[in-house]
Amino acid sequence: MHKIHLYDKIISPVVTEKSTNLSDQNKIVFKVPNSSNKNTIKKSIEKIFKVNVTKINIINKQTRNKITRGRKVKVIGYKKAIITLKKGQSIDLTTGI
């Protein structure tokens, strides 16, 4: 794999209260492309951050309609990957990729 392809498999980290609480359990949440799978995500995370991934859970957020200020708005869906790291390892999201 080339470096360009590694960075294409991770869109951004998801920084919410829930994902921050997961960091106590060695879990990190990333937004990933809809075309990616567990194997490609694992390879790219291990090469970019130089950590050992033990488990990956993927969540598909569906596209939905929402009413905002009396108008229908389409909220685009996306795919999230919850990555569990080996005990004792961590990824510092404040430094950037």
C-alpha positions in Angstrom: 0.0 0.0 0.0 1.1 3.5 -0.7 1.0 6.3 1.9 -1.8 8.1 -0.1 -4.0 5.0 0.1 -3.4 4.7 3.9 -4.7 8.2 4.6 -7.7 7.7 2.3 -9.1 5.1 4.7 -9.5 7.5 7.6 -11.7 10.6 7.1 -11.5 12.1 10.6 -11.6 11.2 14.3 -15.0 11.4 16.0 -14.6 13.6 19.1 -17.8 13.5 21.2 -18.5 12.9 24.9 -19.2 9.2 24.3 -16.1 8.6 22.2 -14.0 10.4 24.8 -15.3 8.1 27.5 -14.4 5.1 25.3 -10.8 6.2 25.4 -10.6 4.8 29.0 -11.1 1.3 27.5 -8.4 1.8 24.8 -11.0 2.5 22.1 -10.8 5.2 19.4 -13.6 6.2 17.0 -12.9 7.3 13.4 -15.2 8.3 10.6 -14.3 6.1 7.5 -15.4 5.9 3.9 -18.5 3.8 3.1 -16.4 1.6 0.8 -13.8 0.6 3.5 -13.8 -2.7 5.4 -12.2 -4.0 8.6 -9.1 -5.4 7.0 -8.1 -2.2 5.2 -9.0 0.0 8.2 -6.8 -2.2 10.4 -3.8 -2.1 8.1 -4.0 1.6 7.6 -4.4 2.4 11.4 -1.4 0.1 12.3 0.9 1.7 9.7 -0.1 5.3 10.2 -0.1 5.4 14.1 2.3 2.4 14.7 0.0 0.7 17.2 -1.5 -2.9 17.4 -5.2 -3.1 16.7 -7.0 -6.0 18.5 -10.6 -5.4 17.4 -12.7 -3.2 15.0 -16.4 -2.6 15.2 -18.1 -0.8 12.3 -21.4 1.2 12.6 -23.3 2.4 9.5 -25.2 5.6 10.2 -28.1 5.7 7.7 -29.2 8.7 5.7 -32.3 10.2 7.3 -34.7 13.2 6.9 -34.9 15.8 9.5 -37.2 18.9 9.9 -35.2 22.1 10.7 -37.0 25.4 10.9 -40.1 23.9 9.1 -38.1 22.5 6.2 -37.1 19.0 5.4 -33.4 18.5 5.4 -31.5 15.4 4.3 -28.8 14.3 6.8 -26.2 12.2 4.9 -25.2 8.9 6.5 -21.6 7.8 7.1 -19.6 4.9 8.5 -17.9 4.8 11.9 -15.1 2.5 13.1 -14.6 1.8 16.8 -11.0 0.6 17.1 -9.8 -1.3 20.1 -6.0 -1.0 20.7 -3.7 -3.4 22.6 -3.5 -2.7 26.3 -1.0 0.0 27.1 -1.1 1.7 23.7 -2.9 4.9 22.8 -3.3 7.4 19.9 -3.0 11.1 20.7 -5.7 12.8 18.5 -4.6 16.3 19.4 -1.4 16.1 17.4 -3.2 15.4 14.1 -2.3 13.0 11.4 
